[in-house]
Amino acid sequence: MQEQIDMNYKRIKIEVNQIILDEFERINNDPQLTHLIPKDK
């Protein structure tokens, strides 16, 4: 049972990270949304 929980946790963690990367790219590629991403100084 614990093994299944660990596998699910790792899978969800990977999926969440991918969603974040996808959204970051989407926002970065949309001229109307790029202001939402802070720029390095």
PDB file of N, CA, C and O in Angstrom:
ATOM      1  N   MET A   1       0.830  -1.206   0.000  1.00  0.00           N
ATOM      2  CA  MET A   1       0.000   0.000   0.000  1.00  0.00           C
ATOM      3  C   MET A   1       0.870   1.265   0.000  1.00  0.00           C
ATOM      4  O   MET A   1       0.613   2.196  -0.763  1.00  0.00           O
ATOM      5  N   GLN A   2       1.879   1.295   0.841  1.00  0.00           N
ATOM      6  CA  GLN A   2       2.757   2.461   0.916  1.00  0.00           C
ATOM      7  C   GLN A   2       3.487   2.675  -0.410  1.00  0.00           C
ATOM      8  O   GLN A   2       3.727   3.812  -0.816  1.00  0.00           O
ATOM      9  N   GLU A   3       3.831   1.603  -1.067  1.00  0.00           N
ATOM     10  CA  GLU A   3       4.497   1.705  -2.365  1.00  0.00           C
ATOM     11  C   GLU A   3       3.592   2.397  -3.386  1.00  0.00           C
ATOM     12  O   GLU A   3       4.057   3.229  -4.165  1.00  0.00           O
ATOM     13  N   GLN A   4       2.335   2.065  -3.384  1.00  0.00           N
ATOM     14  CA  GLN A   4       1.371   2.693  -4.289  1.00  0.00           C
ATOM     15  C   GLN A   4       1.225   4.184  -3.975  1.00  0.00           C
ATOM     16  O   GLN A   4       1.155   5.011  -4.884  1.00  0.00           O
ATOM     17  N   ILE A   5       1.182   4.513  -2.707  1.00  0.00           N
ATOM     18  CA  ILE A   5       1.083   5.913  -2.287  1.00  0.00           C
ATOM     19  C   ILE A   5       2.309   6.681  -2.758  1.00  0.00           C
ATOM     20  O   ILE A   5       2.186   7.789  -3.282  1.00  0.00           O
ATOM     21  N   ASP A   6       3.482   6.104  -2.577  1.00  0.00           N
ATOM     22  CA  ASP A   6       4.722   6.755  -3.017  1.00  0.00           C
ATOM     23  C   ASP A   6       4.746   6.954  -4.527  1.00  0.00           C
ATOM     24  O   ASP A   6       5.160   8.008  -5.009  1.00  0.00           O
ATOM     25  N   MET A   7       4.309   5.959  -5.263  1.00  0.00           N
ATOM     26  CA  MET A   7       4.270   6.071  -6.724  1.00  0.00           C
ATOM     27  C   MET A   7       3.309   7.176  -7.156  1.00  0.00           C
ATOM     28  O   MET A   7       3.622   7.961  -8.051  1.00  0.00           O
ATOM     29  N   ASN A   8       2.163   7.233  -6.530  1.00  0.00           N
ATOM     30  CA  ASN A   8       1.181   8.275  -6.858  1.00  0.00           C
ATOM     31  C   ASN A   8       1.716   9.665  -6.515  1.00  0.00           C
ATOM     32  O   ASN A   8       1.540  10.615  -7.277  1.00  0.00           O
ATOM     33  N   TYR A   9       2.364   9.768  -5.372  1.00  0.00           N
ATOM     34  CA  TYR A   9       2.948  11.042  -4.962  1.00  0.00           C
ATOM     35  C   TYR A   9       3.971  11.518  -5.990  1.00  0.00           C
ATOM     36  O   TYR A   9       3.937  12.676  -6.404  1.00  0.00           O
ATOM     37  N   LYS A  10       4.864  10.648  -6.399  1.00  0.00           N
ATOM     38  CA  LYS A  10       5.893  11.009  -7.376  1.00  0.00           C
ATOM     39  C   LYS A  10       5.272  11.379  -8.718  1.00  0.00           C
ATOM     40  O   LYS A  10       5.710  12.333  -9.361  1.00  0.00           O
ATOM     41  N   ARG A  11       4.270  10.644  -9.136  1.00  0.00           N
ATOM     42  CA  ARG A  11       3.606  10.929 -10.407  1.00  0.00           C
ATOM     43  C   ARG A  11       2.919  12.295 -10.366  1.00  0.00           C
ATOM     44  O   ARG A  11       3.034  13.084 -11.304  1.00  0.00           O
ATOM     45  N   ILE A  12       2.219  12.562  -9.293  1.00  0.00           N
ATOM     46  CA  ILE A  12       1.531  13.843  -9.146  1.00  0.00           C
ATOM     47  C   ILE A  12       2.544  14.984  -9.101  1.00  0.00           C
ATOM     48  O   ILE A  12       2.322  16.035  -9.702  1.00  0.00           O
ATOM     49  N   LYS A  13       3.635  14.787  -8.403  1.00  0.00           N
ATOM     50  CA  LYS A  13       4.667  15.812  -8.319  1.00  0.00           C
ATOM     51  C   LYS A  13       5.232  16.127  -9.711  1.00  0.00           C
ATOM     52  O   LYS A  13       5.429  17.295 -10.048  1.00  0.00           O
ATOM     53  N   ILE A  14       5.487  15.112 -10.503  1.00  0.00           N
ATOM     54  CA  ILE A  14       5.985  15.297 -11.868  1.00  0.00           C
ATOM     55  C   ILE A  14       4.939  16.023 -12.718  1.00  0.00           C
ATOM     56  O   ILE A  14       5.274  16.937 -13.472  1.00  0.00           O
ATOM     57  N   GLU A  15       3.692  15.621 -12.598  1.00  0.00           N
ATOM     58  CA  GLU A  15       2.622  16.248 -13.386  1.00  0.00           C
ATOM     59  C   GLU A  15       2.444  17.720 -13.019  1.00  0.00           C
ATOM     60  O   GLU A  15       2.247  18.557 -13.900  1.00  0.00           O
ATOM     61  N   VAL A  16       2.509  18.037 -11.751  1.00  0.00           N
ATOM     62  CA  VAL A  16       2.364  19.428 -11.314  1.00  0.00           C
ATOM     63  C   VAL A  16       3.517  20.262 -11.855  1.00  0.00           C
ATOM     64  O   VAL A  16       3.302  21.375 -12.336  1.00  0.00           O
ATOM     65  N   ASN A  17       4.718  19.747 -11.782  1.00  0.00           N
ATOM     66  CA  ASN A  17       5.867  20.462 -12.326  1.00  0.00           C
ATOM     67  C   ASN A  17       5.712  20.708 -13.818  1.00  0.00           C
ATOM     68  O   ASN A  17       6.068  21.779 -14.310  1.00  0.00           O
ATOM     69  N   GLN A  18       5.185  19.731 -14.540  1.00  0.00           N
ATOM     70  CA  GLN A  18       4.988  19.904 -15.971  1.00  0.00           C
ATOM     71  C   GLN A  18       3.915  20.956 -16.257  1.00  0.00           C
ATOM     72  O   GLN A  18       4.056  21.745 -17.191  1.00  0.00           O
ATOM     73  N   ILE A  19       2.869  20.973 -15.477  1.00  0.00           N
ATOM     74  CA  ILE A  19       1.827  21.994 -15.639  1.00  0.00           C
ATOM     75  C   ILE A  19       2.418  23.382 -15.417  1.00  0.00           C
ATOM     76  O   ILE A  19       2.122  24.315 -16.165  1.00  0.00           O
ATOM     77  N   ILE A  20       3.242  23.515 -14.402  1.00  0.00           N
ATOM     78  CA  ILE A  20       3.867  24.810 -14.121  1.00  0.00           C
ATOM     79  C   ILE A  20       4.742  25.240 -15.290  1.00  0.00           C
ATOM     80  O   ILE A  20       4.677  26.391 -15.719  1.00  0.00           O
ATOM     81  N   LEU A  21       5.550  24.340 -15.802  1.00  0.00           N
ATOM     82  CA  LEU A  21       6.409  24.673 -16.941  1.00  0.00           C
ATOM     83  C   LEU A  21       5.586  25.040 -18.176  1.00  0.00           C
ATOM     84  O   LEU A  21       5.913  25.994 -18.881  1.00  0.00           O
ATOM     85  N   ASP A  22       4.536  24.294 -18.432  1.00  0.00           N
ATOM     86  CA  ASP A  22       3.670  24.576 -19.585  1.00  0.00           C
ATOM     87  C   ASP A  22       3.013  25.949 -19.464  1.00  0.00           C
ATOM     88  O   ASP A  22       2.960  26.703 -20.435  1.00  0.00           O
ATOM     89  N   GLU A  23       2.519  26.267 -18.286  1.00  0.00           N
ATOM     90  CA  GLU A  23       1.868  27.559 -18.081  1.00  0.00           C
ATOM     91  C   GLU A  23       2.868  28.704 -18.163  1.00  0.00           C
ATOM     92  O   GLU A  23       2.565  29.760 -18.718  1.00  0.00           O
ATOM     93  N   PHE A  24       4.043  28.498 -17.617  1.00  0.00           N
ATOM     94  CA  PHE A  24       5.081  29.513 -17.701  1.00  0.00           C
ATOM     95  C   PHE A  24       5.408  29.810 -19.167  1.00  0.00           C
ATOM     96  O   PHE A  24       5.531  30.970 -19.559  1.00  0.00           O
ATOM     97  N   GLU A  25       5.542  28.781 -19.950  1.00  0.00           N
ATOM     98  CA  GLU A  25       5.820  28.955 -21.381  1.00  0.00           C
ATOM     99  C   GLU A  25       4.658  29.651 -22.092  1.00  0.00           C
ATOM    100  O   GLU A  25       4.871  30.540 -22.916  1.00  0.00           O
ATOM    101  N   ARG A  26       3.442  29.244 -21.770  1.00  0.00           N
ATOM    102  CA  ARG A  26       2.260  29.850 -22.388  1.00  0.00           C
ATOM    103  C   ARG A  26       2.192  31.343 -22.072  1.00  0.00           C
ATOM    104  O   ARG A  26       1.945  32.158 -22.961  1.00  0.00           O
ATOM    105  N   ILE A  27       2.408  31.695 -20.823  1.00  0.00           N
ATOM    106  CA  ILE A  27       2.367  33.099 -20.414  1.00  0.00           C
ATOM    107  C   ILE A  27       3.497  33.877 -21.072  1.00  0.00           C
ATOM    108  O   ILE A  27       3.307  35.001 -21.536  1.00  0.00           O
ATOM    109  N   ASN A  28       4.661  33.271 -21.104  1.00  0.00           N
ATOM    110  CA  ASN A  28       5.820  33.929 -21.687  1.00  0.00           C
ATOM    111  C   ASN A  28       5.653  34.175 -23.187  1.00  0.00           C
ATOM    112  O   ASN A  28       6.245  35.110 -23.726  1.00  0.00           O
ATOM    113  N   ASN A  29       4.867  33.360 -23.857  1.00  0.00           N
ATOM    114  CA  ASN A  29       4.659  33.488 -25.299  1.00  0.00           C
ATOM    115  C   ASN A  29       3.460  34.357 -25.668  1.00  0.00           C
ATOM    116  O   ASN A  29       3.194  34.583 -26.848  1.00  0.00           O
ATOM    117  N   ASP A  30       2.750  34.835 -24.680  1.00  0.00           N
ATOM    118  CA  ASP A  30       1.586  35.673 -24.936  1.00  0.00           C
ATOM    119  C   ASP A  30       1.936  37.127 -24.602  1.00  0.00           C
ATOM    120  O   ASP A  30       2.144  37.457 -23.435  1.00  0.00           O
ATOM    121  N   PRO A  31       2.002  37.987 -25.602  1.00  0.00           N
ATOM    122  CA  PRO A  31       2.399  39.374 -25.362  1.00  0.00           C
ATOM    123  C   PRO A  31       1.528  40.092 -24.318  1.00  0.00           C
ATOM    124  O   PRO A  31       2.004  40.993 -23.627  1.00  0.00           O
ATOM    125  N   GLN A  32       0.288  39.701 -24.209  1.00  0.00           N
ATOM    126  CA  GLN A  32      -0.600  40.352 -23.243  1.00  0.00           C
ATOM    127  C   GLN A  32      -0.368  39.856 -21.811  1.00  0.00           C
ATOM    128  O   GLN A  32      -0.858  40.459 -20.856  1.00  0.00           O
ATOM    129  N   LEU A  33       0.367  38.776 -21.669  1.00  0.00           N
ATOM    130  CA  LEU A  33       0.573  38.210 -20.334  1.00  0.00           C
ATOM    131  C   LEU A  33       2.015  38.271 -19.847  1.00  0.00           C
ATOM    132  O   LEU A  33       2.276  38.012 -18.673  1.00  0.00           O
ATOM    133  N   THR A  34       2.936  38.601 -20.708  1.00  0.00           N
ATOM    134  CA  THR A  34       4.353  38.565 -20.319  1.00  0.00           C
ATOM    135  C   THR A  34       4.675  39.465 -19.138  1.00  0.00           C
ATOM    136  O   THR A  34       5.636  39.211 -18.411  1.00  0.00           O
ATOM    137  N   HIS A  35       3.891  40.505 -18.938  1.00  0.00           N
ATOM    138  CA  HIS A  35       4.148  41.393 -17.794  1.00  0.00           C
ATOM    139  C   HIS A  35       3.941  40.678 -16.453  1.00  0.00           C
ATOM    140  O   HIS A  35       4.365  41.183 -15.414  1.00  0.00           O
ATOM    141  N   LEU A  36       3.308  39.532 -16.470  1.00  0.00           N
ATOM    142  CA  LEU A  36       3.049  38.791 -15.228  1.00  0.00           C
ATOM    143  C   LEU A  36       4.287  38.059 -14.719  1.00  0.00           C
ATOM    144  O   LEU A  36       4.340  37.642 -13.562  1.00  0.00           O
ATOM    145  N   ILE A  37       5.270  37.909 -15.581  1.00  0.00           N
ATOM    146  CA  ILE A  37       6.497  37.204 -15.199  1.00  0.00           C
ATOM    147  C   ILE A  37       7.566  38.244 -14.887  1.00  0.00           C
ATOM    148  O   ILE A  37       7.939  39.036 -15.752  1.00  0.00           O
ATOM    149  N   PRO A  38       8.055  38.239 -13.660  1.00  0.00           N
ATOM    150  CA  PRO A  38       9.099  39.219 -13.315  1.00  0.00           C
ATOM    151  C   PRO A  38      10.364  38.974 -14.138  1.00  0.00           C
ATOM    152  O   PRO A  38      10.753  37.832 -14.379  1.00  0.00           O
ATOM    153  N   LYS A  39      10.982  40.046 -14.554  1.00  0.00           N
ATOM    154  CA  LYS A  39      12.218  39.950 -15.318  1.00  0.00           C
ATOM    155  C   LYS A  39      13.404  40.101 -14.373  1.00  0.00           C
ATOM    156  O   LYS A  39      13.350  40.871 -13.414  1.00  0.00           O
ATOM    157  N   ASP A  40      14.467  39.366 -14.649  1.00  0.00           N
ATOM    158  CA  ASP A  40      15.697  39.505 -13.861  1.00  0.00           C
ATOM    159  C   ASP A  40      16.296  40.880 -14.114  1.00  0.00           C
ATOM    160  O   ASP A  40      16.221  41.416 -15.220  1.00  0.00           O
ATOM    161  N   LYS A  41      16.881  41.428 -13.084  1.00  0.00           N
ATOM    162  CA  LYS A  41      17.497  42.762 -13.218  1.00  0.00           C
ATOM    163  C   LYS A  41      18.951  42.646 -13.508  1.00  0.00           C
ATOM    164  O   LYS A  41      19.635  43.659 -13.654  1.00  0.00           O
TER     165      LYS A  41
END
